[in-house]
Amino acid sequence: MPTPKRLLLLSALLFSCLPTAKAHTIAMIGTGDVGSALGVALAREGHTVVYGSRNPDRDKVRELVARTGNNASAASQSDAAAQADIVILAIPPLVVEDTTRALGDLTGKIVIDPTNPMRLVDGRFERAVDDTSNTEIIQAAAPGAYVVKAFSTVTWQTMLEPDTRAGAISVPIAGDNPAAKDTVAKLIVALGLEPIDVGVARDARWVEGMLLLWINNRFSDRQAFEFHLRPIAE
């Protein structure tokens, strides 16, 4: 039986050889920095992006749709989700449960969770949930969906321009459905990033902690850093 180390290597090698992702209709729930960056980047790869907004007629949203191109559009959050086969929750991290339930039936859809549940306590960021993760919360709210944690450790600037960073940039992914993770991995590869499968939905809580380390150093007097998960060759 392959060792865990060998399985990790085989997984990384498989992802590095994945073909270009097929075109999807993607509901981008949220139009802030993360939603805008991912929407533009994914449309650039040929996907159809529908921005889900509480006010899709706002000038800011109209401008984003025009900038995104490739037949992008905007709709209410529930209407955007209904049109899509992939839903990305680029929303404030502490509203994921309510927002997921408000989107309607997500059965059979891939739901990507790029959020990190954290709050500011005494000048530093700490986890805002105990003994769970946002990925698990979303999965419980939409049990028929295939929820995958991804993009939660990557800044929105990197999503737009990964080539400006020195070296490969890893994107840890976690979820319970292997086929859904495979689809998300293909999206990540197409964006010029490197997917690393780190486990099931329960393991998303450790991924969420990675950003806490990054952000607390980045906005303090300690040494700022970037990180990359490097596959190990035996």
DRENKE-878063 format. One record per atom (N, C-alpha, C, CB): x, y, z. Coordinates in steps of 0.05 Angstrom, whole numbers, padded with zeros to 5 digits, always signed. Last residue first. Glycine has a CB too. Layout:
XYZ/...
***
This chain:
+00206+00226-00068/+00221+00205-00053/+00246+00197-00069/+00203+00181-00048/+00190+00294-00064/+00197+00272-00081/+00214+00252-00066/+00213+00282-00106/+00138+00332-00039/+00163+00318-00032/+00167+00294-00051/+00162+00308-00002/+00111+00395-00057/+00110+00366-00058/+00137+00353-00054/+00098+00356-00085/+00107+00450-00015/+00123+00438-00036/+00121+00408-00036/+00153+00446-00033/+00068+00503-00005/+00070+00475+00002/+00084+00461-00021/+00041+00463+00007/+00091+00566+00014/+00085+00549-00009/+00088+00520+00001/+00104+00554-00033/+00082+00634+00037/+00087+00605+00041/+00079+00590+00016/+00072+00595+00065/+00113+00695+00056/+00095+00681+00039/+00101+00651+00043/+00099+00689+00008/+00117+00742+00111/+00127+00719+00096/+00105+00711+00076/+00134+00696+00114/+00144+00791+00158/+00124+00782+00139/+00135+00759+00122/+00113+00805+00121/+00167+00790+00223/+00175+00785+00196/+00151+00776+00179/+00198+00765+00194/+00130+00836+00265/+00145+00812+00260/+00150+00809+00230/+00129+00787+00270/+00097+00878+00275/+00126+00884+00272/+00143+00859+00268/+00136+00900+00296/+00040+00865+00232/+00053+00869+00258/+00082+00876+00253/+00051+00843+00276/+00014+00842+00188/+00006+00867+00199/+00015+00871+00228/-00025+00870+00197/+00038+00792+00178/+00038+00813+00157/+00032+00841+00169/+00018+00806+00135/+00027+00761+00222/+00055+00770+00217/+00055+00794+00198/+00072+00747+00207/-00028+00755+00215/-00018+00766+00240/+00012+00774+00238/-00021+00745+00262/-00031+00732+00164/-00041+00759+00168/-00031+00771+00194/-00072+00758+00168/-00007+00680+00171/+00003+00699+00151/-00006+00728+00158/-00008+00692+00123/-00037+00656+00211/-00008+00659+00214/+00002+00681+00196/+00007+00632+00209/-00087+00657+00186/-00083+00671+00211/-00053+00676+00216/-00096+00655+00234/-00080+00623+00142/-00082+00652+00137/-00078+00668+00163/-00109+00659+00124/-00080+00574+00168/-00056+00583+00154/-00057+00613+00150/-00053+00568+00128/-00130+00562+00188/-00111+00572+00207/-00086+00583+00193/-00103+00550+00226/-00155+00541+00143/-00164+00567+00153/-00144+00579+00172/-00191+00565+00165/-00131+00491+00143/-00125+00510+00122/-00132+00538+00130/-00140+00502+00096/-00155+00468+00187/-00126+00473+00188/-00118+00493+00166/-00110+00447+00186/-00207+00464+00169/-00202+00481+00192/-00172+00487+00195/-00213+00467+00218/-00207+00427+00129/-00208+00455+00121/-00202+00473+00144/-00235+00462+00109/-00213+00376+00146/-00186+00386+00146/-00185+00416+00138/-00168+00370+00127/-00266+00364+00138/-00257+00369+00165/-00229+00382+00166/-00257+00343+00181/-00267+00351+00083/-00277+00377+00093/-00268+00384+00121/-00308+00376+00092/-00202+00319+00072/-00231+00321+00071/-00240+00347+00083/-00244+00297+00087/-00139+00340+00042/-00157+00323+00056/-00186+00328+00053/-00150+00324+00085/-00105+00371+00011/-00097+00367+00039/-00118+00351+00055/-00093+00393+00052/-00079+00376-00052/-00102+00364-00037/-00092+00358-00009/-00111+00338-00051/-00059+00434-00081/-00049+00413-00063/-00073+00402-00047/-00026+00423-00044/-00051+00468-00143/-00068+00456-00122/-00054+00434-00106/-00093+00445-00135/-00020+00526-00162/-00014+00498-00158/-00032+00486-00136/+00016+00494-00150/-00036+00572-00216/-00030+00565-00188/-00027+00535-00185/-00052+00576-00169/-00057+00588-00264/-00028+00590-00260/-00019+00585-00231/-00019+00617-00268/-00109+00577-00274/-00102+00604-00265/-00073+00608-00259/-00119+00611-00240/-00108+00523-00285/-00113+00542-00307/-00107+00571-00300/-00142+00540-00316/-00103+00503-00233/-00081+00500-00252/-00084+00520-00275/-00080+00471-00263/-00155+00515-00214/-00132+00527-00201/-00108+00526-00220/-00125+00513-00175/-00188+00484-00245/-00191+00513-00246/-00166+00526-00235/-00216+00521-00229/-00169+00434-00229/-00165+00442-00257/-00169+00472-00260/-00185+00427-00275/-00187+00433-00176/-00158+00432-00182/-00152+00441-00210/-00147+00404-00177/-00242+00430-00184/-00231+00454-00173/-00201+00456-00178/-00237+00456-00142/-00245+00377-00204/-00254+00400-00220/-00242+00426-00210/-00285+00401-00219/-00225+00349-00160/-00211+00347-00185/-00219+00370-00203/-00217+00320-00199/-00264+00359-00122/-00237+00370-00117/-00221+00369-00143/-00222+00354-00096/-00306+00331-00145/-00308+00360-00142/-00281+00372-00138/-00326+00367-00119/-00285+00279-00140/-00291+00290-00167/-00293+00320-00166/-00316+00278-00178/-00282+00271-00083/-00258+00272-00100/-00263+00284-00127/-00248+00244-00103/-00313+00305-00032/-00319+00292-00058/-00295+00294-00076/-00343+00305-00071/-00299+00333+00014/-00306+00305+00016/-00310+00290-00010/-00330+00302+00033/-00241+00376+00016/-00269+00370+00012/-00274+00340+00012/-00279+00382-00015/-00191+00425+00004/-00202+00404+00021/-00232+00401+00016/-00197+00410+00051/-00130+00451-00020/-00158+00446-00024/-00167+00423-00006/-00164+00440-00054/-00081+00502-00023/-00091+00478-00009/-00121+00476-00014/-00085+00479+00021/-00044+00526-00072/-00072+00530-00062/-00081+00504-00049/-00091+00539-00086/+00020+00556-00081/+00003+00533-00075/-00024+00541-00065/+00017+00514-00055/+00058+00583-00130/+00040+00590-00108/+00020+00567-00104/+00025+00617-00114/+00126+00584-00152/+00099+00572-00152/+00084+00581-00127/+00100+00542-00154/+00163+00647-00159/+00159+00618-00155/+00130+00610-00154/+00173+00609-00130/+00148+00707-00138/+00172+00692-00144/+00167+00663-00138/+00196+00703-00128/+00092+00737-00171/+00104+00726-00147/+00128+00709-00156/+00084+00709-00131/+00069+00751-00218/+00085+00772-00205/+00099+00761-00180/+00067+00795-00198/+00036+00711-00236/+00063+00711-00246/+00081+00733-00233/+00063+00716-00276/-00015+00719-00216/+00003+00700-00202/+00031+00701-00211/-00007+00672-00206/-00056+00765-00214/-00030+00765-00227/-00011+00745-00213/-00018+00793-00228/-00105+00753-00188/-00104+00767-00214/-00078+00764-00229/-00110+00797-00209/-00089+00726-00143/-00109+00713-00161/-00108+00726-00188/-00137+00715-00149/-00057+00764-00118/-00044+00740-00130/-00063+00726-00149/-00035+00721-00108/-00096+00798-00100/-00076+00808-00119/-00063+00785-00133/-00056+00826-00105/-00123+00768-00062/-00137+00774-00087/-00118+00785-00108/-00159+00795-00082/-00081+00716-00034/-00091+00743-00035/-00105+00749-00062/-00069+00764-00030/-00096+00652-00011/-00085+00668-00033/-00097+00695-00033/-00089+00654-00060/-00121+00617+00021/-00095+00625+00030/-00081+00643+00009/-00078+00601+00035/-00169+00603-00002/-00170+00617+00023/-00143+00627+00033/-00183+00600+00044/-00173+00572-00048/-00167+00600-00051/-00166+00616-00025/-00187+00613-00070/-00220+00525-00021/-00199+00532-00040/-00197+00563-00041/-00205+00521-00069/-00260+00472-00001/-00244+00495+00008/-00222+00500-00012/-00232+00489+00037/-00319+00450-00030/-00290+00448-00031/-00277+00474-00020/-00280+00442-00060/-00378+00413-00030/-00364+00436-00020/-00334+00431-00019/-00374+00444+00008/-00429+00397-00066/-00401+00386-00063/-00383+00410-00055/-00391+00372-00089/-00496+00392-00038/-00475+00404-00054/-00448+00391-00049/-00473+00434-00047/-00532+00372-00002/-00531+00360-00029/-00510+00372-00047/-00557+00362-00042/-00528+00403+00044/-00518+00375+00044/-00517+00362+00017/-00536+00359+00062/-00517+00460+00061/-00524+00451+00034/-00515+00422+00031/-00512+00470+00012/-00503+00464+00114/-00525+00481+00104/-00535+00473+00077/-00517+00510+00104/-00460+00430+00117/-00484+00424+00132/-00508+00440+00123/-00478+00429+00162/-00424+00458+00083/-00433+00432+00076/-00458+00423+00091/-00411+00411+00080/-00416+00505+00114/-00430+00507+00088/-00440+00480+00079/-00410+00518+00067/-00389+00482+00157/-00414+00496+00162/-00430+00498+00136/-00408+00525+00173/-00344+00462+00132/-00363+00443+00144/-00390+00456+00150/-00351+00432+00171/-00321+00511+00116/-00327+00490+00096/-00348+00470+00107/-00302+00475+00087/-00311+00536+00164/-00332+00547+00147/-00340+00526+00126/-00323+00572+00133/-00303+00485+00215/-00292+00504+00194/-00316+00515+00178/-00272+00489+00176/-00294+00469+00284/-00307+00465+00258/-00293+00484+00239/-00338+00471+00259/-00278+00484+00336/-00281+00456+00329/-00297+00451+00304/-00295+00441+00352/-00307+00549+00331/-00293+00529+00348/-00299+00501+00338/-00301+00532+00377/-00293+00610+00297/-00309+00586+00301/-00293+00566+00317/-00319+00574+00274/-00257+00649+00290/-00283+00658+00299/-00302+00634+00302/-00295+00678+00280/-00188+00655+00307/-00210+00640+00294/-00236+00648+00307/-00206+00610+00297/-00160+00721+00308/-00164+00695+00319/-00187+00681+00304/-00168+00695+00349/-00114+00774+00299/-00136+00759+00288/-00136+00731+00301/-00134+00757+00258/-00101+00826+00348/-00092+00804+00331/-00117+00788+00322/-00072+00785+00346/-00122+00864+00383/-00101+00872+00363/-00090+00850+00346/-00079+00884+00377/-00161+00838+00414/-00137+00850+00426/-00114+00854+00406/-00127+00832+00449/-00184+00806+00359/-00185+00805+00388/-00159+00816+00399/-00190+00775+00398/-00221+00801+00301/-00200+00816+00314/-00204+00816+00344/-00198+00844+00302/-00235+00737+00272/-00244+00762+00284/-00220+00775+00298/-00267+00757+00305/-00252+00691+00219/-00234+00702+00239/-00245+00729+00249/-00206+00706+00228/-00258+00643+00173/-00273+00655+00196/-00255+00665+00218/-00292+00634+00207/-00245+00653+00108/-00231+00647+00132/-00245+00659+00156/-00201+00657+00131/-00266+00627+00043/-00268+00644+00067/-00251+00634+00090/-00297+00646+00075/-00276+00602-00005/-00250+00616-00002/-00248+00632+00024/-00246+00633-00025/-00308+00547-00025/-00307+00564-00001/-00279+00576+00001/-00314+00547+00024/-00349+00528-00078/-00322+00534-00069/-00322+00554-00046/-00305+00545-00093/-00392+00477-00093/-00391+00503-00079/-00362+00507-00069/-00411+00503-00055/-00421+00445-00147/-00396+00449-00132/-00396+00476-00119/-00371+00446-00151/-00487+00416-00143/-00468+00438-00151/-00443+00436-00135/-00482+00466-00148/-00521+00379-00122/-00506+00372-00147/-00487+00393-00156/-00525+00367-00168/-00562+00427-00092/-00557+00398-00096/-00543+00394-00123/-00583+00382-00095/-00577+00475-00074/-00551+00473-00087/-00543+00444-00093/-00530+00486-00069/-00634+00512-00069/-00625+00485-00072/-00598+00484-00087/-00646+00467-00085/-00618+00577-00041/-00636+00557-00051/-00623+00529-00053/-00647+00565-00078/-00589+00616-00016/-00584+00612-00045/-00603+00592-00057/-00556+00603-00049/-00596+00617+00038/-00613+00635+00022/-00609+00631-00008/-00606+00664+00029/-00558+00582+00057/-00586+00574+00059/-00603+00591+00041/-00596+00575+00088/-00512+00615+00048/-00515+00589+00034/-00544+00580+00034/-00498+00567+00048/-00522+00657+00083/-00521+00662+00054/-00525+00636+00039/-00495+00675+00046/-00519+00632+00133/-00544+00645+00125/-00544+00649+00095/-00547+00672+00139/-00465+00613+00131/-00487+00595+00135/-00513+00608+00125/-00490+00588+00164/-00432+00658+00122/-00433+00637+00102/-00457+00619+00106/-00408+00620+00104/-00420+00703+00151/-00447+00701+00142/-00451+00677+00123/-00456+00726+00127/-00367+00708+00164/-00385+00701+00186/-00415+00700+00178/-00382+00722+00208/-00337+00723+00119/-00336+00696+00129/-00356+00688+00150/-00309+00691+00140/-00367+00756+00064/-00356+00758+00091/-00358+00731+00105/-00371+00779+00107/-00354+00719+00002/-00371+00736+00019/-00358+00738+00047/-00399+00723+00022/-00353+00684-00045/-00334+00706-00040/-00348+00727-00022/-00323+00718-00066/-00367+00626-00059/-00377+00643-00038/-00356+00663-00029/-00386+00626-00013/-00384+00602-00121/-00361+00611-00105/-00372+00631-00085/-00339+00623-00122/-00410+00547-00154/-00417+00571-00138/-00393+00577-00121/-00443+00566-00121/-00421+00516-00216/-00402+00521-00194/-00410+00547-00180/-00373+00522-00205/-00464+00518-00248/-00456+00491-00239/-00434+00493-00218/-00447+00474-00262/-00517+00568-00246/-00489+00559-00247/-00486+00529-00239/-00472+00575-00228/-00566+00590-00238/-00556+00587-00266/-00531+00572-00268/-00552+00615-00277/-00573+00593-00184/-00591+00575-00199/-00580+00570-00227/-00619+00586-00200/-00538+00633-00169/-00532+00606-00161/-00548+00586-00178/-00538+00601-00132/-00566+00678-00189/-00539+00671-00199/-00532+00642-00193/-00518+00690-00187/-00612+00677-00158/-00614+00673-00187/-00587+00665-00199/-00625+00698-00200/-00589+00688-00107/-00603+00662-00112/-00606+00656-00141/-00631+00662-00098/-00568+00740-00116/-00551+00718-00108/-00564+00691-00113/-00544+00720-00078/-00590+00771-00177/-00591+00767-00149/-00575+00743-00141/-00621+00763-00139/-00538+00783-00226/-00565+00776-00218/-00566+00776-00188/-00573+00748-00230/-00498+00799-00283/-00503+00801-00254/-00532+00795-00249/-00496+00829-00244/-00448+00772-00328/-00474+00784-00322/-00476+00786-00292/-00497+00769-00334/-00403+00761-00384/-00409+00762-00355/-00436+00777-00351/-00386+00776-00340/-00384+00753-00436/-00413+00749-00430/-00419+00748-00400/-00422+00724-00444/-00329+00769-00431/-00337+00741-00437/-00366+00735-00428/-00318+00722-00422/-00321+00818-00378/-00324+00809-00405/-00333+00781-00408/-00297+00812-00419/-00304+00848-00333/-00300+00820-00333/-00302+00809-00362/-00321+00806-00316/-00320+00901-00342/-00292+00895-00340/-00286+00865-00342/-00280+00906-00314/-00376+00894-00339/-00364+00903-00364/-00334+00897-00364/-00368+00934-00368/-00381+00878-00285/-00390+00861-00307/-00377+00868-00333/-00421+00862-00310/-00362+00924-00260/-00348+00899-00257/-00355+00879-00279/-00353+00887-00229/-00401+00962-00274/-00374+00966-00283/-00358+00940-00281/-00360+00987-00266/-00445+00939-00247/-00445+00941-00276/-00417+00945-00287/-00463+00965-00284/-00427+00945-00194/-00430+00918-00205/-00431+00919-00236/-00456+00906-00194/-00426+01001-00189/-00402+00985-00185/-00404+00957-00197/-00396+00984-00154/-00480+01014-00198/-00460+01022-00218/-00434+01006-00215/-00454+01052-00215/-00528+00962-00185/-00509+00983-00175/-00489+00989-00197/-00495+00974-00149/-00559+00919-00198/-00561+00942-00215/-00543+00965-00206/-00589+00952-00217/-00556+00879-00159/-00541+00875-00184/-00542+00899-00203/-00552+00851-00198/-00553+00876-00097/-00562+00898-00114/-00547+00897-00141/-00558+00925-00100/-00532+00830-00078/-00557+00839-00066/-00569+00862-00081/-00552+00847-00037/-00507+00789-00131/-00505+00812-00114/-00532+00818-00102/-00495+00836-00131/-00468+00746-00166/-00491+00746-00148/-00489+00769-00129/-00495+00720-00133/-00446+00745-00231/-00442+00757-00205/-00468+00757-00189/-00430+00785-00207/-00429+00695-00271/-00453+00709-00263/-00448+00719-00234/-00479+00691-00264/-00384+00679-00322/-00387+00687-00294/-00413+00703-00291/-00363+00704-00286/-00360+00627-00360/-00382+00647-00359/-00387+00653-00329/-00408+00637-00373/-00291+00618-00376/-00315+00611-00361/-00335+00634-00362/-00308+00604-00332/-00243+00633-00400/-00265+00623-00417/-00290+00615-00402/-00255+00600-00432/-00204+00657-00370/-00199+00629-00378/-00222+00617-00393/-00193+00612-00353/-00228+00705-00358/-00205+00705-00376/-00197+00678-00386/-00181+00718-00362/-00262+00688-00319/-00273+00695-00345/-00251+00696-00366/-00287+00723-00343/-00225+00682-00277/-00239+00658-00288/-00251+00664-00315/-00260+00648-00269/-00209+00735-00267/-00189+00714-00275/-00202+00690-00288/-00174+00706-00250/-00257+00760-00254/-00242+00769-00277/-00223+00748-00286/-00226+00795-00270/-00270+00730-00207/-00288+00732-00230/-00274+00740-00256/-00310+00752-00225/-00227+00739-00173/-00232+00712-00183/-00250+00713-00208/-00245+00695-00161/-00233+00795-00165/-00208+00784-00175/-00213+00756-00188/-00187+00782-00153/-00286+00799-00145/-00278+00813-00169/-00253+00801-00181/-00273+00843-00163/-00283+00768-00098/-00301+00761-00119/-00294+00774-00145/-00329+00769-00111/-00243+00797-00069/-00239+00769-00077/-00257+00761-00100/-00244+00751-00053/-00266+00850-00065/-00239+00846-00077/-00236+00817-00086/-00218+00853-00056/-00336+00839-00078/-00314+00853-00066/-00288+00846-00079/-00313+00846-00037/-00383+00814-00094/-00369+00830-00114/-00347+00847-00101/-00389+00847-00128/-00417+00752-00087/-00400+00772-00075/-00385+00787-00097/-00381+00761-00055/-00414+00693-00117/-00430+00706-00097/-00413+00726-00081/-00444+00685-00078/-00411+00677-00179/-00392+00690-00160/-00409+00705-00140/-00372+00709-00175/-00424+00620-00212/-00437+00641-00196/-00418+00651-00176/-00463+00630-00182/-00404+00599-00274/-00395+00602-00246/-00411+00625-00234/-00365+00607-00244/-00405+00551-00321/-00420+00575-00313/-00416+00577-00283/-00450+00573-00320/-00343+00529-00351/-00365+00526-00332/-00381+00553-00331/-00355+00518-00304/-00303+00494-00397/-00317+00519-00390/-00341+00513-00372/-00326+00533-00416/-00253+00451-00368/-00274+00457-00387/-00288+00482-00378/-00293+00433-00390/-00184+00465-00353/-00212+00461-00344/-00231+00467-00366/-00218+00478-00319/-00131+00430-00385/-00145+00455-00380/-00174+00450-00373/-00144+00473-00405/-00109+00370-00350/-00115+00386-00373/-00129+00412-00366/-00131+00370-00394/-00058+00359-00300/-00086+00361-00307/-00090+00378-00332/-00102+00373-00284/-00008+00354-00280/-00012+00344-00308/-00042+00347-00317/-00004+00315-00310/-00010+00369-00228/+00008+00384-00246/+00004+00377-00275/+00037+00380-00238/-00042+00330-00206/-00053+00357-00210/-00036+00373-00229/-00055+00371-00183/-00006+00287-00205/-00030+00285-00221/-00041+00313-00226/-00051+00269-00206/+00033+00306-00169/+00040+00301-00197/+00016+00299-00215/+00056+00275-00199/+00002+00308-00122/+00014+00332-00133/+00021+00329-00163/+00039+00340-00117/-00010+00253-00116/-00031+00273-00119/-00021+00298-00132/-00044+00279-00092/+00041+00231-00109/+00025+00223-00133/+00003+00243-00138/+00013+00196-00129/+00055+00256-00061/+00070+00261-00085/+00054+00255-00110/+00096+00245-00085/+00016+00235-00027/+00018+00263-00030/+00033+00270-00056/+00032+00276-00006/+00030+00180-00030/+00003+00189-00040/+00003+00219-00044/-00018+00182-00019/+00080+00181-00006/+00078+00174-00035/+00051+00183-00046/+00082+00144-00039/+00065+00194+00046/+00083+00211+00031/+00081+00206+00001/+00112+00208+00041/+00033+00150+00060/+00021+00177+00058/+00039+00196+00042/+00016+00188+00086/+00052+00094+00017/+00054+00109+00041/+00040+00136+00038/+00084+00113+00049/+00011+00045-00017/+00028+00069-00018/+00029+00083+00010/+00018+00088-00039/+00017-00024+00000/+00000+00000+00000/+00018+00025+00000/-00019+00000+00025/
***
